[in-house]
Amino acid sequence: MKLMQARRLLAIGVLAVSTAACSGGVSSASLGEICGVTALAGGPGSAVGVKNPALLHECPSGPHEVSHRFTLVASSGQAYTPYTYDNSDRWTASLPAGTYRAVNIVGCGTSVAEGPYVVAAGKILRGVVVWWGCDYS
């Protein structure tokens, strides 16, 4: 009986390690979420230019696609692509806990970075505005 239990525990351990390897080694418990909107003009630190400020208080859901407006880069240098919703105005990403910047922003070139944004494990950071087009006023 103890041999059967030992084999079962070993099988569960192997399955857990395999699952972690397939998911890049990041457990869902260490992930956080960041979400917001993209906006033209206004500039960092302002909600001016956001089409619907109410969207700053909720994360999008539903059909999505990979963003082509910007990339999120961790302080470690690892890059992550957010998902966009509603014609790319709303976006979200599930990320390992850490500090991130938005880079490669459409119309701004690769030298512009916005942030830092701190993502905490198990938490949601809402209302992040990523400004594109570099038309800050």
MDAnalysis code that builds the backbone (N, CA, C; Angstrom):
import MDAnalysis as mda
import numpy as np

u = mda.Universe.empty(411, n_residues=137, atom_resindex=np.repeat(np.arange(137), 3), trajectory=True)
u.add_TopologyAttr("name", ["N", "CA", "C"] * 137)
u.add_TopologyAttr("resid", np.arange(1, 138))
u.add_TopologyAttr("resname", ["MET", "LYS", "LEU", "MET", "GLN", "ALA", "ARG", "ARG", "LEU", "LEU", "ALA", "ILE", "GLY", "VAL", "LEU", "ALA", "VAL", "SER", "THR", "ALA", "ALA", "CYS", "SER", "GLY", "GLY", "VAL", "SER", "SER", "ALA", "SER", "LEU", "GLY", "GLU", "ILE", "CYS", "GLY", "VAL", "THR", "ALA", "LEU", "ALA", "GLY", "GLY", "PRO", "GLY", "SER", "ALA", "VAL", "GLY", "VAL", "LYS", "ASN", "PRO", "ALA", "LEU", "LEU", "HIS", "GLU", "CYS", "PRO", "SER", "GLY", "PRO", "HIS", "GLU", "VAL", "SER", "HIS", "ARG", "PHE", "THR", "LEU", "VAL", "ALA", "SER", "SER", "GLY", "GLN", "ALA", "TYR", "THR", "PRO", "TYR", "THR", "TYR", "ASP", "ASN", "SER", "ASP", "ARG", "TRP", "THR", "ALA", "SER", "LEU", "PRO", "ALA", "GLY", "THR", "TYR", "ARG", "ALA", "VAL", "ASN", "ILE", "VAL", "GLY", "CYS", "GLY", "THR", "SER", "VAL", "ALA", "GLU", "GLY", "PRO", "TYR", "VAL", "VAL", "ALA", "ALA", "GLY", "LYS", "ILE", "LEU", "ARG", "GLY", "VAL", "VAL", "VAL", "TRP", "TRP", "GLY", "CYS", "ASP", "TYR", "SER"])
u.atoms.positions = np.array([
    [0.820, -1.186, 0.000],
    [0.000, 0.000, 0.000],
    [0.876, 1.267, 0.000],
    [1.934, 1.244, 0.828],
    [2.817, 2.413, 0.890],
    [3.548, 2.612, -0.427],
    [3.860, 1.538, -1.122],
    [4.517, 1.641, -2.422],
    [3.586, 2.327, -3.416],
    [2.299, 1.997, -3.391],
    [1.329, 2.636, -4.277],
    [1.216, 4.129, -3.988],
    [1.201, 4.487, -2.716],
    [1.120, 5.900, -2.341],
    [2.381, 6.646, -2.775],
    [3.515, 6.003, -2.619],
    [4.773, 6.624, -3.027],
    [4.786, 6.847, -4.536],
    [4.306, 5.877, -5.298],
    [4.253, 6.018, -6.761],
    [3.289, 7.137, -7.153],
    [2.163, 7.219, -6.458],
    [1.182, 8.259, -6.753],
    [1.782, 9.642, -6.485],
    [2.475, 9.793, -5.365],
    [3.117, 11.069, -5.047],
    [4.193, 11.413, -6.061],
    [4.957, 10.425, -6.492],
    [5.978, 10.649, -7.500],
    [5.336, 11.104, -8.809],
    [4.245, 10.449, -9.203],
    [3.552, 10.823, -10.444],
    [3.019, 12.251, -10.361],
    [2.472, 12.621, -9.209],
    [1.963, 13.985, -9.035],
    [3.113, 14.984, -9.105],
    [4.245, 14.660, -8.500],
    [5.415, 15.533, -8.544],
    [5.925, 15.728, -9.951],
    [6.009, 14.636, -10.718],
    [6.464, 14.722, -12.108],
    [5.501, 15.571, -12.920],
    [4.203, 15.394, -12.708],
    [3.198, 16.179, -13.420],
    [3.342, 17.663, -13.076],
    [3.560, 17.984, -11.816],
    [3.717, 19.384, -11.403],
    [4.949, 20.011, -12.042],
    [6.061, 19.296, -12.061],
    [7.289, 19.805, -12.674],
    [7.094, 19.990, -14.177],
    [6.439, 19.032, -14.818],
    [6.181, 19.132, -16.255],
    [5.302, 20.330, -16.570],
    [4.279, 20.543, -15.766],
    [3.379, 21.677, -15.978],
    [4.136, 22.990, -15.815],
    [4.980, 23.087, -14.805],
    [5.769, 24.306, -14.599],
    [6.709, 24.542, -15.764],
    [7.296, 23.489, -16.292],
    [8.218, 23.626, -17.431],
    [7.469, 24.117, -18.662],
    [6.263, 23.615, -18.884],
    [5.487, 24.019, -20.054],
    [4.993, 25.454, -19.934],
    [4.790, 25.922, -18.730],
    [4.284, 27.275, -18.555],
    [5.409, 28.285, -18.360],
    [6.627, 27.890, -18.609],
    [7.756, 28.782, -18.463],
    [8.224, 28.891, -17.026],
    [7.748, 28.014, -16.163],
    [8.191, 28.006, -14.787],
    [7.523, 29.025, -13.901],
    [6.517, 29.731, -14.396],
    [5.841, 30.749, -13.605],
    [4.493, 30.205, -13.166],
    [4.299, 30.102, -11.863],
    [3.006, 29.616, -11.386],
    [2.007, 30.749, -11.418],
    [0.734, 30.412, -11.546],
    [-0.302, 31.437, -11.599],
    [-0.353, 32.228, -10.299],
    [0.113, 31.648, -9.194],
    [0.113, 32.355, -7.910],
    [1.104, 33.518, -7.907],
    [2.126, 33.481, -8.771],
    [3.115, 34.556, -8.804],
    [2.817, 35.589, -9.887],
    [1.666, 35.450, -10.549],
    [1.293, 36.395, -11.593],
    [0.439, 37.524, -11.040],
    [0.553, 38.667, -11.669],
    [-0.312, 39.796, -11.405],
    [-0.875, 40.253, -12.729],
    [-1.800, 41.196, -12.699],
    [-2.396, 41.689, -13.934],
    [-2.254, 43.199, -13.991],
    [-2.018, 43.699, -15.185],
    [-1.959, 45.138, -15.427],
    [-2.900, 45.419, -16.583],
    [-3.661, 46.510, -16.487],
    [-4.574, 46.815, -17.585],
    [-4.827, 48.312, -17.657],
    [-5.242, 48.745, -18.818],
    [-5.525, 50.159, -19.009],
    [-5.973, 50.446, -20.417],
    [-5.639, 51.632, -20.870],
    [-6.033, 52.084, -22.197],
    [-4.828, 52.725, -22.879],
    [-4.920, 52.849, -24.193],
    [-3.948, 53.641, -24.932],
    [-4.656, 54.924, -25.341],
    [-3.918, 56.006, -25.437],
    [-4.521, 57.289, -25.784],
    [-3.520, 58.135, -26.549],
    [-4.037, 58.976, -27.418],
    [-3.231, 59.903, -28.202],
    [-3.330, 61.273, -27.552],
    [-2.206, 61.946, -27.382],
    [-2.107, 63.291, -26.795],
    [-2.328, 63.231, -25.297],
    [-2.245, 64.360, -24.640],
    [-2.440, 64.408, -23.189],
    [-1.122, 64.303, -22.453],
    [-0.494, 63.170, -22.516],
    [0.812, 62.997, -21.905],
    [0.771, 62.232, -20.605],
    [1.924, 61.694, -20.198],
    [2.003, 60.895, -18.985],
    [1.498, 61.660, -17.756],
    [0.848, 60.943, -16.849],
    [0.359, 61.528, -15.613],
    [-0.969, 62.235, -15.736],
    [-1.613, 62.112, -16.879],
    [-2.872, 62.809, -17.123],
    [-3.870, 61.862, -17.762],
    [-5.153, 62.057, -17.492],
    [-6.186, 61.268, -18.164],
    [-6.784, 62.045, -19.324],
    [-6.265, 63.250, -19.600],
    [-6.742, 64.043, -20.724],
    [-6.461, 63.266, -22.001],
    [-7.414, 63.174, -22.878],
    [-7.234, 62.454, -24.125],
    [-7.727, 61.025, -24.071],
    [-8.065, 60.525, -22.880],
    [-8.633, 59.185, -22.758],
    [-10.083, 59.272, -23.197],
    [-10.465, 58.482, -24.195],
    [-11.812, 58.569, -24.762],
    [-12.898, 58.328, -23.737],
    [-12.694, 57.340, -22.851],
    [-13.699, 57.017, -21.843],
    [-12.998, 56.777, -20.512],
    [-12.882, 57.814, -19.648],
    [-12.171, 57.656, -18.371],
    [-12.733, 56.550, -17.479],
    [-13.988, 56.162, -17.655],
    [-14.567, 55.075, -16.845],
    [-13.826, 53.769, -17.080],
    [-13.211, 53.611, -18.252],
    [-12.487, 52.385, -18.572],
    [-11.215, 52.236, -17.753],
    [-10.793, 53.309, -17.087],
    [-9.585, 53.240, -16.271],
    [-9.810, 52.426, -14.997],
    [-11.056, 52.137, -14.675],
    [-11.366, 51.444, -13.424],
    [-11.697, 49.973, -13.611],
    [-11.604, 49.464, -14.833],
    [-11.904, 48.056, -15.076],
    [-10.927, 47.468, -16.080],
    [-10.749, 46.160, -15.990],
    [-9.904, 45.469, -16.958],
    [-10.786, 44.904, -18.061],
    [-10.307, 44.934, -19.298],
    [-11.113, 44.421, -20.397],
    [-11.194, 42.902, -20.385],
    [-12.202, 42.378, -21.041],
    [-12.334, 40.940, -21.224],
    [-13.021, 40.706, -22.559],
    [-13.042, 39.462, -22.986],
    [-13.679, 39.124, -24.253],
    [-12.653, 38.867, -25.334],
    [-13.088, 38.935, -26.590],
    [-12.173, 38.672, -27.712],
    [-11.004, 39.655, -27.694],
    [-9.814, 39.142, -27.927],
    [-8.632, 39.993, -27.880],
    [-7.638, 39.578, -28.952],
    [-6.657, 40.428, -29.153],
    [-5.577, 40.130, -30.087],
    [-4.280, 40.670, -29.509],
    [-3.161, 40.218, -30.041],
    [-1.851, 40.664, -29.577],
    [-1.671, 42.135, -29.954],
    [-1.157, 42.933, -29.021],
    [-0.970, 44.361, -29.253],
    [0.156, 44.617, -30.247],
    [-0.058, 45.630, -31.081],
    [0.992, 46.078, -31.991],
    [1.388, 47.516, -31.659],
    [0.840, 48.062, -30.557],
    [1.117, 49.452, -30.195],
    [2.304, 49.610, -29.268],
    [2.567, 48.601, -28.409],
    [3.686, 48.703, -27.474],
    [4.013, 47.333, -26.906],
    [5.137, 47.268, -26.190],
    [5.599, 46.056, -25.521],
    [5.875, 46.424, -24.070],
    [5.642, 45.486, -23.157],
    [5.991, 45.689, -21.750],
    [7.310, 44.976, -21.478],
    [8.254, 45.692, -20.882],
    [9.564, 45.122, -20.591],
    [9.799, 45.177, -19.082],
    [10.160, 44.012, -18.525],
    [10.447, 43.911, -17.096],
    [11.817, 44.502, -16.805],
    [12.057, 44.819, -15.540],
    [13.366, 45.342, -15.151],
    [14.470, 44.327, -15.434],
    [14.106, 43.041, -15.562],
    [15.066, 41.993, -15.905],
    [15.426, 41.994, -17.387],
    [14.665, 42.758, -18.201],
    [14.889, 42.800, -19.640],
    [13.954, 41.896, -20.429],
    [13.203, 41.038, -19.755],
    [12.256, 40.141, -20.417],
    [11.103, 40.953, -21.011],
    [10.765, 40.713, -22.271],
    [9.697, 41.446, -22.943],
    [8.405, 40.639, -22.954],
    [7.279, 41.335, -22.796],
    [5.954, 40.719, -22.799],
    [5.037, 41.535, -23.707],
    [4.211, 40.848, -24.480],
    [3.275, 41.513, -25.362],
    [1.892, 41.502, -24.728],
    [1.286, 42.670, -24.533],
    [-0.061, 42.713, -23.962],
    [-1.111, 42.335, -25.004],
    [-2.314, 42.065, -24.531],
    [-3.453, 41.819, -25.410],
    [-4.289, 43.085, -25.493],
    [-4.842, 43.353, -26.671],
    [-5.683, 44.526, -26.854],
    [-7.126, 44.118, -27.119],
    [-8.032, 45.020, -26.779],
    [-9.471, 44.826, -26.925],
    [-10.058, 46.095, -27.517],
    [-11.236, 46.003, -28.076],
    [-11.956, 47.189, -28.563],
    [-11.106, 48.048, -29.490],
    [-10.670, 47.472, -30.576],
    [-9.872, 48.211, -31.565],
    [-8.599, 48.809, -30.978],
    [-7.980, 48.091, -30.074],
    [-6.673, 48.431, -29.501],
    [-6.695, 49.575, -28.490],
    [-7.851, 50.133, -28.135],
    [-7.867, 51.204, -27.138],
    [-7.682, 50.662, -25.724],
    [-8.138, 49.453, -25.451],
    [-8.013, 48.846, -24.126],
    [-7.030, 47.686, -24.193],
    [-6.295, 47.444, -23.112],
    [-5.279, 46.392, -23.130],
    [-5.129, 45.784, -21.737],
    [-4.530, 44.589, -21.708],
    [-4.254, 43.901, -20.454],
    [-3.109, 42.919, -20.653],
    [-2.474, 42.545, -19.541],
    [-1.422, 41.528, -19.566],
    [-1.335, 40.873, -18.198],
    [-1.135, 39.569, -18.186],
    [-0.830, 38.837, -16.957],
    [0.677, 38.636, -16.935],
    [1.305, 39.105, -15.854],
    [2.765, 39.146, -15.800],
    [3.285, 38.627, -14.467],
    [4.510, 38.117, -14.467],
    [5.138, 37.802, -13.184],
    [5.303, 39.099, -12.382],
    [5.237, 38.994, -11.070],
    [5.411, 40.184, -10.232],
    [6.726, 40.863, -10.573],
    [6.706, 42.189, -10.654],
    [7.916, 42.928, -10.969],
    [7.615, 44.335, -11.433],
    [8.641, 44.999, -11.931],
    [8.546, 46.374, -12.413],
    [8.657, 46.371, -13.931],
    [7.761, 47.115, -14.589],
    [7.675, 47.102, -16.052],
    [7.644, 48.511, -16.617],
    [8.049, 48.605, -17.885],
    [7.942, 49.839, -18.659],
    [7.320, 49.485, -20.006],
    [6.549, 50.423, -20.547],
    [6.012, 50.271, -21.898],
    [7.045, 50.850, -22.862],
    [7.434, 50.073, -23.864],
    [8.439, 50.501, -24.838],
    [7.937, 50.181, -26.245],
    [8.696, 50.602, -27.234],
    [8.342, 50.375, -28.647],
    [6.946, 50.893, -28.946],
    [6.631, 52.061, -28.396],
    [5.304, 52.645, -28.540],
    [5.144, 53.171, -29.959],
    [4.032, 52.850, -30.597],
    [3.780, 53.270, -31.975],
    [3.934, 54.778, -32.092],
    [4.747, 55.203, -33.059],
    [4.935, 56.622, -33.308],
    [6.003, 57.260, -32.442],
    [6.542, 56.523, -31.468],
    [7.520, 57.126, -30.562],
    [8.926, 56.588, -30.763],
    [9.095, 55.523, -31.483],
    [10.414, 54.935, -31.633],
    [10.769, 54.089, -30.425],
    [11.933, 53.522, -30.440],
    [12.307, 52.599, -29.366],
    [12.909, 53.294, -28.156],
    [13.195, 54.586, -28.239],
    [13.853, 55.256, -27.124],
    [12.875, 55.702, -26.038],
    [11.590, 55.775, -26.359],
    [10.599, 56.236, -25.393],
    [10.131, 55.070, -24.542],
    [10.113, 55.264, -23.220],
    [9.596, 54.248, -22.303],
    [8.679, 54.932, -21.301],
    [7.565, 54.295, -20.988],
    [6.637, 54.820, -20.005],
    [6.586, 53.899, -18.811],
    [6.439, 54.452, -17.662],
    [6.403, 53.681, -16.431],
    [7.371, 54.321, -15.456],
    [7.791, 53.646, -14.452],
    [7.599, 52.207, -14.221],
    [6.228, 51.895, -13.637],
    [5.779, 50.673, -13.926],
    [4.535, 50.130, -13.394],
    [4.900, 48.921, -12.552],
    [4.447, 48.888, -11.319],
    [4.771, 47.781, -10.423],
    [3.602, 46.812, -10.396],
    [3.846, 45.586, -10.817],
    [2.838, 44.521, -10.831],
    [3.127, 43.610, -9.646],
    [2.119, 43.427, -8.789],
    [2.256, 42.571, -7.606],
    [1.547, 41.244, -7.846],
    [2.107, 40.179, -7.315],
    [1.512, 38.841, -7.467],
    [0.111, 38.832, -6.875],
    [-0.828, 38.297, -7.633],
    [-2.201, 38.171, -7.167],
    [-2.990, 39.466, -7.140],
    [-2.417, 40.557, -7.646],
    [-3.078, 41.872, -7.631],
    [-3.324, 42.348, -9.054],
    [-4.220, 43.329, -9.187],
    [-4.528, 43.927, -10.479],
    [-4.184, 45.411, -10.418],
    [-3.340, 45.870, -11.325],
    [-3.017, 47.288, -11.465],
    [-3.878, 47.832, -12.595],
    [-4.855, 48.665, -12.255],
    [-5.808, 49.198, -13.231],
    [-5.476, 50.648, -13.579],
    [-6.015, 51.080, -14.712],
    [-5.957, 52.490, -15.069],
    [-4.651, 52.983, -15.637],
    [-3.824, 52.108, -16.157],
    [-2.548, 52.534, -16.737],
    [-2.805, 53.068, -18.149],
    [-2.386, 54.290, -18.382],
    [-2.542, 54.896, -19.706],
    [-1.194, 54.859, -20.408],
    [-1.158, 54.266, -21.587],
    [0.042, 54.282, -22.421],
    [-0.243, 55.247, -23.569],
    [0.542, 56.325, -23.609],
    [0.351, 57.370, -24.609],
    [1.116, 57.006, -25.868],
    [0.466, 57.113, -27.028],
    [1.117, 56.793, -28.283],
    [1.076, 58.002, -29.200],
    [1.926, 58.019, -30.180],
    [1.957, 59.098, -31.146],
    [2.893, 60.233, -30.768],
    [3.337, 60.284, -29.514],
    [4.267, 61.311, -29.039],
    [3.755, 62.730, -29.259],
    [2.450, 62.910, -29.206],
    [1.851, 64.221, -29.378],
    [1.428, 64.748, -28.007],
    [2.387, 64.811, -27.064],
    [2.078, 65.259, -25.709],
    [1.866, 66.767, -25.697],
    [0.866, 67.210, -24.951],
    [0.620, 68.650, -24.866],
    [0.855, 69.143, -23.456],
])
